[in-house]
């Protein structure tokens, strides 16, 4: 009777909703129920809303709470210390009697808002008892006053709470390991189950504007979310209001479903333009202004872009007058200053009212999560750029995947200097923080190496994303205290050099978390985290991603990586067939993306990049990784910038050329600094340059570097011929 009354009361107060009860019935009789631990309410929630009588294995500290003791009498309780072996043995015997038992594998209530570390003992209990594992996600209780997140999240008296029951699963060790190794392996698998649970139960099937409104509800309309060099912060209410007003203006100059070009720098205004376009069914096509007028015109043709939104102030400050003039000959170039002139007081009032009532009138079903959210163009590091179409679901899924692995919270301040035409800058540097309650500070250029560390110091940045090239440059210019408040520095888009990793650790005490991805994966495929870290790797795959390695001739260990998952793009827009979406497909079928990267995946699931399949040279029949040769140069001259390219060789098929800005670099010096390395892996030609060509995204411009090396080599051969 008490259980019925409590269920009614908690449903009334917290609007508790239980999803997936059919999975509870499927789990059988011997069941280990595992759940994330969000608050002191968790045992009560599970005890009241789960059918049957269940046993609770609860941390002794929690079981001693005076106000919780009366409710624990509703079920059998095992007060236990997760690190105490006798407690675990008793629990195993209890499960073997075909009982349903609840355990919180974290062993404590979260103090971060994300999963805490998972104790191996719980995995051992599941393995030794032979019990079915039933994951249950508790969502919403972390916002109650019964949580431990005061001063981290906005606590509320009566937030909605959901219990999501996921399909039952098991830990299968295949008898491959024994003893302590088996316990560790079981714990590793259990941690993965918990991570997959956090992602699978997240609300990633929604539109970006729907996620924005949800974030406003969770964090509050007055929560600061965006700021730029104008130093006029926007809170959620202001962001929604301005996005609605700007969206209406852009709706009047475009048609539903149109790709609308965005030629703007990182700023809060650009964010409003993007959200406004998406709100009214337009697709922002982010133009890379670093590739010149010809490249932007090509992108507009590929994306069938008829209208481009820009700013006179930006065009002037970035010295893009010529590019804008050339571009205007092909598209309708619209300036924000002109649009703003048409916004009167009445329009602002209507926008304000619509923003306040958006939760009631916005119907995301008019815009499906599968609809295109943005068109980003590939970097052009391997040829002519393609348009990559990402859906709302792709972007939201990638955010939820990251949140399942890394602790982000509303107190974080993200410094985003990566341009929004870069997938890293758009989805991770912009949408991730905006849709998850963090504050984003937009800076317009990553090339200001002395300024960016000062900005980080000024705003107290806690998170920063960058490429190896940029991070190395900032570290050299920064004061040792500029990054005093930094929690995470994440490197991606190109290989993190050991010299950069050591420089950040030695100078700032910061461990860079290296990740891996592509525009086509929205963009994060894997990342190292504070709990899952292995130096030299690019981390483990995101939750709910599948991978296959295609054998490559000449590569003994590893293969070419193909991936699938909810974050894989809708498809390409190709220059040869403008406006026509080409869905992803590989040798493994539709929906798979061929990354073109040669990788190894170790026994713990960490990915080790060997190089692009196109970044291998075949010399005398042997496959040589150009990326690995670059790392040799980086070890020999840590302060230099290097690029290795392959050029035709009439005798050996191909030859290696090292481009470097180290004045004293020679083939002999590199060989001397690389003892034990086979001669085939060492360049015979070294070209000294002032600067290695780089793209606007921060990646090395390999086509440009190859062209430079070819011209240099041809000139050298011509001189030799003349001397002869």
N, C-alpha and C positions, 0 to 999 in steps of 0.2 A: 504493500500500500504506500509506504514512504517513497519507494522508487517511482511510483506513478505520479505522486504529488510533485516530487522534485523534477521529474521530466516535464510536467506541465508548467511548473514555475520557470524553469530555465528556458523552455521554448518561448514563453511569454516575454521574459526579460531580454534574452539574447538572440531571439529568433533562430534558435539552433536548427540546422538542417543536416540530415544524415543522407549521404549519397553512397550507393554501392553496397547496400545490404545483401544483395544477391551473392556478393563475393564472400561475405561472412558465412553464408550457408554452404558455399562450395569448399570451404577450407577444411572440413572434416572435424574430427573430435580432438585430435592431439594438435593444438594450435598455439604457436608463440605469436602473440599480437605485439607488434612493435610500433611505436609512435614517437613523433617529435615531441619535445617537452617545452611548452610555451609558457605555462603559468601554474600556479597552485590549484587551479580549477581542473587541470587535465584528468586526474584520477576520477574526480566526480563526474565529469562529462562522459568518460568512457564507461564508468560503472552504471550510470543512469540510462544511457542511450543504446548500449549494446545489449542484445538479447542474452538470456540465460545468466547463470551465475558464473562469474569469472574471477580468477585469482589475480591479485596485483603484486608484482615484485617492485617495491618502491624503496627509493633511497631512504635510509634511516632518518636523515635530517628532515625530509618532507613528511614522513609518517608521524613525526613528533609534533607537528603543528596542531595546537589545541583545538582550533576551530574545524580542522579536517577530520579529527579522530571520530566524531559521531557518524560521519558519512562513510568512513572506511569500514564501519561495521556492516555495511550493506554487502560486502564481499570478503572473501578470504584474503589476507594480506601477508606477504613475505617481506618484512623490513630487511633490507640487505645493503651491503657495501659491494658495488660492482667489482672492486679490486680484490675481494676476499674469496679465496678458492672454495671454502666450505659452504658459503652462501650459494655459489654457483652449482655445486654438486647437489645440494638439497633441491634446488630449483629443477635440475635435470631429472631427478627421481620423481618429482611432483608431475612434471610434464609427461613422463613415461607412463603415468597412470591415466593417460588420455584426458587431460584437462585443457581448458582454454586459459592461458595465462598472459597477462599484459606486462611488458617491461619497457622502460624508457632507455634505449641504448646509450643515450648521451650521459646518463647518470646524474644529470642536474638540469635545472631550468635554464634556458638560454638567457644569456646576458648580452647577446649581440643582435638578436632578432633572426639569426640564421642557425643552421645546425652547428652544434658544438662537436667536439671530437667524439668519435664512436668507440666504445670500449670493445676490445676483442672478445671479452668474456661472453657477451651476448651472442656473438657468432658461434662460439664454442657450444653454448647451451643449445642453440638450434641444431648444430651438427651432431652433437652427442645424443640428444634426445630423439632425433629423427622427426622432429615436429615440422609441420607446415608453418611457413612464415606468412602472417597476414599484416601488411603495412597499412597504417591508418594515419592520415595527415590531419592534424588539428590546425585550423586556420581561423584567426580572428581573436583567439583568447589572449594573444600577445599584446593586444591593444587595451586589455582590461587593467584595472588597478591591482589585479592579482598576479600580474607579471613582474619581471625584474628589469623592465625597460624604461623606467622613469628617467627622464632627461635624454632619452635616445629617440623614442617615438612619441607621438601625441596620444596619450592615454584617454580613453573614453569610458563612461560608466556602462553603457549598454551596446557595445559593437556587435555586429552579426557574427555568429560563430558557425563554422561548417566542419563537419566530420566527413572526410572523404575516405571510404574504404576501397583499397585497390585490390586487384586480383591476387590470390594467394601464390606463393612461390616457395622454392626450397634452396638450400645451400647444398651444392653437389661438389664434393672435393675429389670425386673420381678416384679416391684412394691414392692420389698422386703424392701426397705429403703426409707426414706424421709428426707427432709431438708438438713442439713449440711452433714449427713452421706451419702445421695444420691449423693451429689456433690463430696464428697471424693471418693466414689465408682466409679463414672463415670470417674473421673480423673485417678484412678487406672487402669481401663479397657483401657483407652486411652493410658496410658503409656505402657501397655502390647502390644497394637496394634502397637505402634511405635517401640518397641523392636523387635517384630516379623517381622515387615517391614524391619528393618536393617539386620536381619539374612536372611530372605527369598530372599532379593535382593542382597545378597553377592554372590561372585563367589566361592562357596564351592565344586562345582562339577568339580574338577580338580585334577591333580596329585601333589605330593609334589614338584617334580622338576619344574613343571610348576609354582607353587606358589612361588618357590624360584626365578625364573626368573622375575616373576611379581613384587616381592618385590625389586629386583635389579633395575627395571625400575622406580619404585616409589621413592625409597630412594637414588638411585645412586650407581654406582659400587664401589665408594670409601668409602661408608658408613661402618664403623666398625661394625662387627656383632658377632664375636666370639673371645674368648681369654681364655687361661688357665694358669697354673703355669709357663709355658715357657715364658710367657709375650711377645709373638709375635702375636699381634692381626691380625685377618683375616678380610678383607673387603669382600663385595659381589663378586667382581671380582676374588679375590684370592680363595675364597671358591668354586666358580663355577669351576675355573681352576683346583684346586686340586682334586675336586670330580670327574671331567672327567678323569684325569690322573689315580687316584686310581681305578676308576670304570673299566677302560680298563684293568688294571692289574688283577683285580678280575674276569673279564669276561673270561680271558684266563684259569682260573683254576676251572670254574664252568659252568653249563649249564643254559640257560634261564628258569626261573621259579623255580630254586633251592632255598631251604631254606639254607642260608649260616650262620653258627654260628658266633657270634661276642663276643669274650672274651676280652674285653677292658674296661678301666676305663673311667670316664668322661674326655673328652679332645676334642680339636678341631680336632685332627687326627681321633678320633672315629666318629665324625660328618661327616667328609669327606668319611670315609668308608661306613657309612650308606647311604649317598646320592649317592655315586658311585654305590653301589649295586642296589639301586632303579632305578637309571638312566638306567642301562643296564638290567633291568627286573629280577633281583635277589631279594630275600626277606630276609632281615636281621633277624636272630633269635637271640634275645638278651639273653645271658647265664648269669645266676645268679651265680657268682663265690663264693658267701658266703655259698652255700649249699653243697660244696665239690664235689669231683670227681664223686661219685655215683649219686648225684642229677643231675649233668651236663650231665652225660652219659644217664640218664633216659630222660632228656629233648631232647637230640639229637635223641634218638630213637623215641620219640613221634613226633618230627618234621621232621623226616627222614633227618636229617642234616648229610651230608657226609664230608663237609669241614668247618673248623673253623678258623677264622682269629684272631690272637693275636699278642702280642709284647713281645720280649725277655726281654726288659727293664721292662715292667709291670709284667711279670711272676716273675722276680727276686725281684722287689721291694715289691710285694704283697706276696712273699714267697709261690708261687703256683707251684713250680717245681714238686712236687709229683703229684698234680692234673693234670698238663699238661702232665706228662708222662703217667698216667693212661688213660687220655682222648685220647691221640695219638694212643692208641691201638685200638680205635674204629673208629676214624675219621682222615681225613687228616688235620693235624694242621699246618697252614701256618703262618709265621711270617712277619710282615710288614717290618722289617729290611731287610729281604731277597728280598722282592718284590721291595723295594726302590733301591736296588743295580742295578736293571734292567732299571731304568729310566735315560735315557741319555738326552743330550741337545736337540736333535731332538724331542723326545717325549714331552719335556716341551714346545717347540715352537708350536708343533701341538696342544697341550692342550690349550695353550694360545689363539691361533687362534680360536679354536672351542668354547672356552668360550666367546670370543668377539662376535661370530656369532651365539650363541646358540638360540637366539630369532628367528632366521630364520630356522635353521635346526632341532630344537627339535620339534617333533610332538607328543604331549601328547596322540594322539589317538592310538598310538602303545601301550601305557600303559593306560588302562582305570582307571578312578577314583574308579571303583569297584574292581580293582585288589588288591591283598594283598600287603600291604606296610611294615608290620612288624609282627613278631611273638613274643609276650611277654608271659611270663609264670606266672601264678598266684602265689601268695606269699607262698602257702603251709600252710597258717594259719589254714586250716581246713582239711588237708590231702595232698595227693600226688598232685603236681602241674599239671595243664593242660596248653596246649598251647592255647593262645587267638590270633586269627588272626584279625588284624585290617586293613581295606582298606585305600587307600589314601583319599577317600571321608569321611570315619569315622573321621580321624584325622583333616582334614581341616574343616569339619563341626563343630567339637568341638571347634576349634580356633575361628571360626566366631560366634558361640554361645556365647563364653566368651566375644568377642569384642563387641557384641551387648549389653552386660550388664555392662562391665567395661571399663574404659578409660585407654588404653595403648598407649604409644607414642614412637617415635624413640629416645627420650632422656632417656628412661628407661634403667637401667642396672640390669639384672636379675642374681642373684647369684644362680647357680644350683649345689648343692652338692648331690642331690638325684640321685642314680645311674640310668643309662639309661635302665637297665633291669627292672626298676620299671616304671609302666605306668605313674605315676606322674612325674618322672624324664625325661621320654622320650618325652611324648606328650606335657606336660605343661611346664616343665623346659627347654626343648630343642627346640622342633619344634615350639611352640607358639612364642617365641621371635625371632628365626631365620627367620621365614617366615613373620614376621610383623615389621621388622625394629628395633627391640630392640637389645642391646648388651647382649650376654650371657657370663658370666664368669664361666667356668667349674672348679669344685673342685672335686678331686677323691674320697673323703670319707666323709660321714656325721658324722663319729664317732669322729672327731677331735674337741671336744667341745670348746676348748680354742682358736683354730686357726681360726675357721670359723667367729666368731665375728670380729676378726682382719682383715680378708679378706674383710668382708662387709664394714668395716671402710676405708680400703685402697682404694677400688675401687669405693666407694660412691654408693653402691648398693641401688636401689630404690624398688626392688621387690624380695621377697624370698618365696619359697614354702617349707613346711616341715610338718612332723608329730608332734603330741603332745609330744612324747618322746624326739625328737630332739630339738624342740623349747624350751621345759622346760630346757633342759641341756644347751643350748646356753645362755639362759637368766641368768642362775645362774653363768656362767663363764664370761659373757660380762661386759665391762665397760658401764656405763650409756650413753655414747656418741657414742658407736660403731655403732649404727643403726641410726645415726643422719639424714641420707638422705632417709630413708625408707618410701615409700608411701604405699605399700601393703605388709602385711605378711599374707599368706594364709595357713591355716591348713587343712589337709585332711588325708585320709587313716586310721585314728583311731579317736576316740572321743576326742575332745578338753576338757581338764579338766578345771574346774573353777579356780583352783589354777594357772594354766599356763596363762589363760586369764588375771587374775588380776596381775600377776607378770609382764607381758609385758606392761600392762597399767600403773602400778605404777612406774616401773623402767625406761621405755622408752617413755611412753605416746603414745603407739601404740596399736590400736584396731585390734586384730587378726580377720581376716575374715575366718570363718569356712565354709568349703565346704564338699561335699559328692560325692562319685562316686565309680567306680570299673574299673578294667582293661577292662571289657566287654563294658563299656560305653565311652571309649576312652580318658580320664577316667571321665570327670566332668559331673555329673548329676545335681548338684545344687551348689550354692555358695551364701553366703552373699556378698553384695556389699556396697559401701559407700552410695548409694541411697536407697537400699533395704536391710535393716539390722534388724535382731531380735536376740538378745543374747539368747543362748541356742538352737537355731535352726541351721540347716545347709543350710539355704537360700531357694531360690525358684528354681523351675525347669528351666533348660535351654530352650531357645526358640525352638519351634517345637517339643518338647517332649510331649508324652502322658503318662499318668500313670493310673493304676488301683490298688485298694487295695483288696487283697484276704482275706476274713474272716478267722480268725485263732481261733480254739477252746481255750477258756480260756482267750482270749484277748478282752476286752470290747470295748476299744477305739483304732481305727486304724486297721491295717491289714498288710499282707505281700505285699511288693511293687513289682509291675511288671511295666516295662517301655518299650517304643518303641520310635524310632526317628532315624534321619540320622546318629547319632554317635554310634548306637548299632553295635557291632562287626559283622564281616562276619560269625564267628563261632568258635567252639572249635576244637583243635586237642587233642584227648584223648589217654592216655597211653595204653588203651585196644584196640585201633584201630589206630595205628600210620599212620600219613600222610593223613587221611581221614577227610575232613572238615564236621563238624556237625553244621548246621546253628542253630541260636537261635530260641527257641520255648518255650512257657509256656502254662499254662491252658487257656490262652486268645488267643492262636493262634501262627502262624509262625511270626517271626520277633520281638516277645516280649521276653524280658529278665527277668527272675525271680531273683531278687536281693537277696532273702533270708533274707531281713531285715524287721523287724516289725517297721512300722512308723505311725505317725499321720500327716495329712496335715490340717493346720488350715484354717480359712476363708479367710486369705490373701494370701494363697498359700505357706506359709513357712512349711518346713518339719522338723519334730521332730523325731529323731531316738530313738526308745525304745530298740533296740538291734537286733542282728542276731536271726533268728528263731532257729538256733542251739545254740544260747547263751541265751536260756531260760531253767530254771530248773522247773520240776514239783514236787512240794513238798506237800504232803498230798492233792493232787488234785488241788493245786493252781499253776498258772504260775508265776514265779519270774524271772525278768530280771537281768541277771548277770552284764550287763553294768550298770544298776541303782545301784546295790550293790557296784560296783567299784567306782561309783561317791560318795557314802557315805564314803568310805574309803578315797577318795581324799579330801573330805571336813574335815574329822577328822584329817588327816595328810597330809597337802598340799605339803610338801616337799618330800614325799615318792613316791615310785613307786609300784603300786598294780596290782594284777590280781586275779579275782575270777573265780573259776572253779566249776563244779558240778560233784560229784562222786556218785555211787550207794549207797543207804541206804536201809537196809533190812526192816525197819519199815515204812519210809516215802516216799520211792521211790527214792529220790535223796537228797543229802545234799550239802551245800555250804562250800567251803574251800577258805579262803583268803590267798594268798601269798603276802607278803610285805617285803620291806627292812627296815621297821621301827622297831627298836629293842624292843621298849616298847609296841608294839601293842598287844592287847588281845581282846577276844570277849566282855568282860565287858567294856573295854575302848571304843570300837566302839559303843556299845549300849548307853553308857553315852553321846557320842558325837552326837548321832542320836535320839534325843527325838521325840516321836510321831511316830516313824517308827515301823511297826508291826514286831514282833519277827521272823516271817517266812522269812523276808527279811534280817535278820542278820546272818552272818556265825557263826556257833558254833565252828569251827576249824580255827585257825590262824597259818600259817606256816611262820616262819621268814627265809628269804633267803638273801644272799649277793646281788644277782642280779636277777631280773625277766628276764626269757629268752625272747630275741627279735630276730626277723628275720632281714635279711640284708636290708629289705625295711623300717625298723623302726617300724613295727607293733609288738605287743606282740605275742610271739610264744605260742599260747594256747595249741596245742598238747603237746609241751614240758613242759608247766606249769602243764597240767593235769597229765602227766607222773610223774613229780616230786612230785606232791601232792599225787598221788596214792601210790608211793613207800614210802613216808613219813608216810602216814596213815597206810599202811600195816605193816611197821616196828613198829609203835606205837601199833597197835593191837597185833602184835607178842610179843612185850615186855610185854603188859598187860597179855597175855595168859601165858607167862613164869612166871610172878610174881604170877599169880593165882596158 
